[in-house]
Amino acid sequence: MLLKKLTVTKEVREILTSMGAQTGDAEAERLYLLSETAQYSNDEEAVQRTLNDLRQFGPTSPWLEKALLSAGNMYLLKRDFDHASIISASSSSVFRTEIAPRTPIGRPHG
């Protein structure tokens, strides 16, 4: 079963990579999915590279928040608490400065 999952993950990653850069939210989602496939392949360098690409492309995208939370969970499961805390801090910062102000609860009243 694991071998089949890794094969499917590799195929999905190849498709996402062959698509090339998209525009707008589609690109942010593509980068998120690339990060997920890198996690399934246990490729931490690709996870970090994809997170960096996503930070540059879509710093206000909800896909960045999802990718950061997912990467943080990956490191927590590996008991790599140093990386998990860095990812968590980055996720909190993105949420506070970029995402919360766009939600009704995060907007100033008045």
C-alpha positions as CSV (number, residue, x, y, z in Angstrom):
1,M,0.0,0.0,0.0
2,L,2.8,2.4,0.9
3,L,4.5,1.8,-2.4
4,K,1.3,2.5,-4.3
5,K,0.8,5.7,-2.3
6,L,4.4,6.8,-3.1
7,T,3.9,6.1,-6.8
8,V,0.7,8.1,-7.0
9,T,2.3,10.9,-5.0
10,K,5.2,10.9,-7.5
11,E,2.8,11.0,-10.5
12,V,0.8,13.8,-9.0
13,R,4.0,15.8,-8.3
14,E,5.1,15.3,-11.9
15,I,1.7,16.5,-13.2
16,L,1.8,19.6,-10.9
17,T,5.4,20.4,-11.9
18,S,4.7,19.9,-15.6
19,M,1.7,22.3,-15.4
20,G,4.2,25.2,-14.8
21,A,3.3,28.4,-13.0
22,Q,-0.4,29.3,-13.0
23,T,-2.0,32.6,-12.2
24,G,-3.7,33.9,-9.1
25,D,-5.2,31.5,-6.6
26,A,-4.6,28.5,-8.9
27,E,-0.8,29.0,-8.5
28,A,-1.1,29.3,-4.7
29,E,-3.1,26.0,-4.7
30,R,-0.6,24.3,-7.0
31,L,2.2,25.3,-4.7
32,Y,0.3,24.1,-1.7
33,L,-0.3,20.7,-3.4
34,L,3.4,20.5,-4.3
35,S,4.2,21.0,-0.6
36,E,1.8,18.2,0.3
37,T,3.3,15.8,-2.2
38,A,6.8,16.7,-0.9
39,Q,5.7,15.8,2.6
40,Y,4.3,12.5,1.5
41,S,7.6,11.8,-0.1
42,N,9.5,12.8,3.0
43,D,11.4,15.5,1.0
44,E,11.9,18.2,3.6
45,E,14.0,20.3,1.2
46,A,11.2,20.4,-1.3
47,V,8.7,21.3,1.4
48,Q,10.9,24.3,2.4
49,R,11.5,25.3,-1.2
50,T,7.8,25.2,-1.9
51,L,6.9,27.1,1.3
52,N,9.4,29.8,0.2
53,D,7.8,30.0,-3.3
54,L,4.4,30.2,-1.7
55,R,5.5,33.0,0.7
56,Q,6.8,35.0,-2.3
57,F,3.9,34.3,-4.6
58,G,0.9,34.5,-2.2
59,P,1.8,36.0,1.1
60,T,-1.9,36.7,1.7
61,S,-3.2,33.5,0.3
62,P,-5.1,31.1,2.6
63,W,-3.1,28.4,0.8
64,L,0.0,29.6,2.5
65,E,-1.7,29.3,5.9
66,K,-2.8,25.8,5.1
67,A,0.7,24.9,3.8
68,L,2.4,26.3,6.9
69,L,0.0,24.4,9.3
70,S,0.5,21.2,7.4
71,A,4.3,21.6,7.4
72,G,4.2,22.4,11.1
73,N,2.2,19.2,11.7
74,M,4.8,17.2,9.7
75,Y,7.6,18.4,12.0
76,L,5.5,17.8,15.1
77,L,4.9,14.2,14.0
78,K,8.6,13.8,13.5
79,R,9.2,15.3,16.9
80,D,11.3,18.0,15.3
81,F,10.1,20.7,17.7
82,D,12.7,23.3,16.5
83,H,11.3,23.3,13.0
84,A,7.8,22.9,14.2
85,S,8.0,26.0,16.3
86,I,9.6,28.0,13.5
87,I,6.8,27.0,11.1
88,S,4.2,27.7,13.8
89,A,5.6,31.2,14.5
90,S,5.6,31.9,10.7
91,S,2.0,30.7,10.5
92,S,0.9,32.8,13.4
93,S,2.6,35.9,11.9
94,V,1.0,35.3,8.5
95,F,-2.4,34.9,10.2
96,R,-2.1,38.0,12.3
97,T,-0.7,40.3,9.6
98,E,-2.2,39.0,6.4
99,I,-5.3,36.8,6.9
100,A,-7.1,38.1,10.1
101,P,-7.4,41.7,8.8
102,R,-9.3,40.3,5.8
103,T,-11.9,38.5,7.9
104,P,-14.9,40.2,9.5
105,I,-13.6,39.4,13.0
106,G,-10.2,40.8,12.2
107,R,-11.4,44.1,10.8
108,P,-11.4,47.2,13.0
109,H,-14.8,48.2,14.2
110,G,-16.1,51.7,13.7
